[in-house]
Amino acid sequence: MIYASDLDRTLIYSLNAIGVPENTPGLVPAEVVDGKTVSYISQKALADLMELTSRIIFMPVTTRTIAQYKRINLFQDTIIPDYAITSNGGNILIGGEVDKSWRASVGRLVQNESAAAEEVRMHVRSVVHEEWIISERYCDDLFYTFVVVRDLLPMDEITNLAERLYDLGWRVSLQGRKLYVVPAAVNKSDAIVHVRRTVRSEPMVASGDSLLDKSLLESADYAIAPCHGEIFAEQQSGLVKSRYPFTKQAGVFAGDEILQYVNMIYNNLTVLGVGPL
């Protein structure tokens, strides 16, 4: 069995996202930068994940760049996956090294199917004013991340921007203070389908919280999302009916329920003898 999961706000949580005081019992540092803990995982979720990874294939699937993923101590020292998908699907790491063939194929699709990055940047900048932007990055030569003052963003205009960029072959996702602008070909689903063909393991369970995770969840046989983030907000609006369950807890301890769900699926499939687990 494969367990493919988004990381930030799904399994690991920054100080802005944990939803509880930093000194709450049951939190374990997941990422330490310059001696400071910048993200946590629930102690129970970590224990369950470590137990599961001895029996299944675990794949992190993140919008983080390669460098940002590699600074997560948890997945460099404690749990070291054979495969990891970074850059929102733009890069696949095998044994920590970039799959150059995959990266080249994604680059060709972006060039052929999406408007040029600078054109898209001009569209974003026409809506998101300079004083609303804390930082801007063009990540791994694939997509944009804008850290913004969210309270100042005119949400109707952001929605209109997303619709315009959709027609140009780009997708928009607002996660906390981060506005992601990503070519359609750079997605988690295509990357995970490619890896699934490589590892030849079935079935797959997935988890994630943002609109950039929707393709990942929809490509899985089983999926779960935390009761926070864009996917949950979309469900709460009543405009979309998701086929997968949501956790009861929000914040870092949603990870406990997510791992309980993955473990339940594994145990049920094992009892039924379904698929090469």
N, C-alpha and C positions, 0 to 999 in steps of 0.2 A: 504494500500500500504506500501511496505517496501522501504526505501532508505538505501542502504549499501554502505559505502564509505571508501576508504583508507583515511589516515589522512595527513601524511607528504608529501608535494609537491602536494597535491590535495586540501585539505581544509585548513590546517595550514602550515606555512612556516617559516623555520629558517632564521636567518640573511643572511646566504649564499644563500638562495633560493628565497627570496622575490622578487628580481629583481628590486626593487626601493629603494631609500634611506629610512632609518629607520624612519625618521621624516616626511615621506609622509602622508598627511591627509588621513583619512579613514582606518587606521590600528588599530586593537584592540589586546592587548596582549592575547594570548591563553595559554601560558605556562610561568610561572615565577619560576625560581629556584634561591634560595638564594638572592632574591630581584632583580634579573636581568631577563628581558624578553628574552627568548630564542626562542620563536616562536610566530608568529602573524596570525590572520585571518582578512580578509577584513570585515569592519564594515557592509557593505551591505550583504555580504554572511552570516554573523552571524545573522543579523536581519531576513533574509529569512529562515535560518535554524531554528531559534527559532519559527517562525510562522508555519513552516511545521511540526515541531515535536509535535505541539499540535493536529495535524490531522492524522499523519502517524507514523509508527514505524521506527525510525532512529537507525541504527546500525553502529558504528565505526568498521572498519575491518583493522587492522594494523599489521605490522611486528614488531612493538615495543614489548618488553617484558611486562609482567604484571606491573612491577614496573615503567617502562618508561611510560606506558599508564596512570597509576594512578597519575603521576606528572603533567599531562595536566589539569590545573585548570579549563579550559573551560568545560571539561566533568566530573568534580567532583563537581563543584559549580553552573554553569550556566545552562548547558544542561546535564541532568543525564540520560543516556540511560538505559533501562531495560536490554539490551543485548549488549555485546561488544565482538568482536573477536580479540584476541591478539596473539602474538608469531607466526604470519603468518598463523593462523588457528590451531595452536597447543593447544591453550587454548580458552575456551569460558567462559566469565564472565556473570553470571546471578545475577542481583542485586549486582554486585561488587564481588561476590564470584565465585571461580573456579568450573566449572562443572567437578568433579573428574571422572565421568564415561567416558566423552568424552576424557579427557586427557589420561586415561588408554588405551582407544581403539586406539588413535593415537600412543602411545608408542609401542603397540604391532605391529602395521603396520610398524613402522620405524624399529623395530628389525627384522621383517620377510622379508622386501622388500628392505632395503637399506644397503649398506656397513657400517661397524662400523665407528663411528665418528673419531677416532684417525687415521684410515687408510686414510680417506678423508683429514684430516688435513695435513698428510704427503704429499699428492698429491698437495695440495695448496701451502705448504711451498717449494716444489720443483720448483715452478714457481714464486711465489711471495717472493722475497728476504727479509731478515730481515730489511734491511735499507729502504725498501719501506713501511713497516708496522708501523703505528703510534700506533695502539692498536689492540688487539684481544680479542674477547669474545665468550664464548660458552653459548648461550642464553637460559635460561629456560630449560636447559638440552635437547635441541632440535636441534639447528642450530648454525652456526658460523657467526659472523660479524667481518670483518676486516676493520678498518679505515686505508686507504692507501694514499700514495702520488700519486694521480691518474696520473699525467703527466709522472711518471716514469714507469708506467705499460706497458709492451709489449702487446698490444691489441690482436695481432695474437695468442700469447701464452695463453692469457686468454680465447680466443675462443676455442682453442684446449683443454684447461683444462676443460671448460664447457662440451665439447663433451665427454671427458673421464669420467667425474663425472656423466653425464647423464646415461651412461651405468652402473654406480654403484648405481643408484637410488637416485641421488642428483641433485639439480638444482642450477645454478649460476646466480646472478643478480648483476650488478654494477650500483649503484645509487649515483651519486655525488662521494664523497670520500669513500663510504661504499660498500664493496664487501660482498654480502650475499651468503652463501653456505648452502643450505637447503634440507633436505630429501624430496623426492617426496610426501610422505604421509602427510607432513606438508604443507598444502595449504589452501588458503582462500575459494576456491570453495566448498570443502567437508564440511568445517565448516558452511558456509552460507546455504548450502542445509539442513544440520542437523537442524539449527535454523529455517529455513523456515518451516520445518515439524512441529516444536514445536509451532510456533506462528500462523500457519495456516492463513497467510495473503498473498494475491496475488494482483497485480503482484509486481515485484521488479525492481527498478532502481538502477544502480551502477555507481561509478566513481572511477578512479584510474589512476596512471601515469606510473607504472613500470611493468617489465615483471612478477613480482610476483603478480601483479593485474590482469593479463590477464585472469586467470581462473575465477576470480570474475566477470569480465565484461562479459565473455562469458556465464556464468551461469545465467545472468540477462535477463529480458525481454526487458529492455531498458538500454542503457549505454552511457557514455560520458567520454572523456579523455582530459586532458589539452594539449596544444600544446607545451609541453616540456616533458622531460623524455624519458624512453626507448621505450614506446609504440609509441609515436610520432616519435621518431628517426627511428623505424622499419618501420613505415608507409612511412616516407620520403624517405627511401632507395628504395622504389618501390618493395621490395621483398614480402611484405605482404599488403593485402588489408583489412582494418578493416571495419566492418559493422556498426560501431558507429561513431558519429561525434566527432570533436575536437573543443576546444574553439579557439577563435581568439586571445585572449590575453595569454601571458605566465606569469609565476610568480604569486604572491599572488592574483592578480585581476582576474586570471582564475577562482577563486572560485565564483566570482559573476556570471559568465556565467554558471558554473556548477549548481548552485542553481536555476538560471533562468530556465535551462533545466528541472530540477527535478520538479519545480513548474508547468511548462508548461505541462509535462506529467500528473501530478496529476490533473490539471484542465481539460485537455482533457478527461481523463478517467472518471472523475466525470460527465462531460457533457454526455458522452456516457453511463454511468451507467455500466462500465465494472468492474467486480470483486468487492469483499467486501473491499472497500477502508477505 
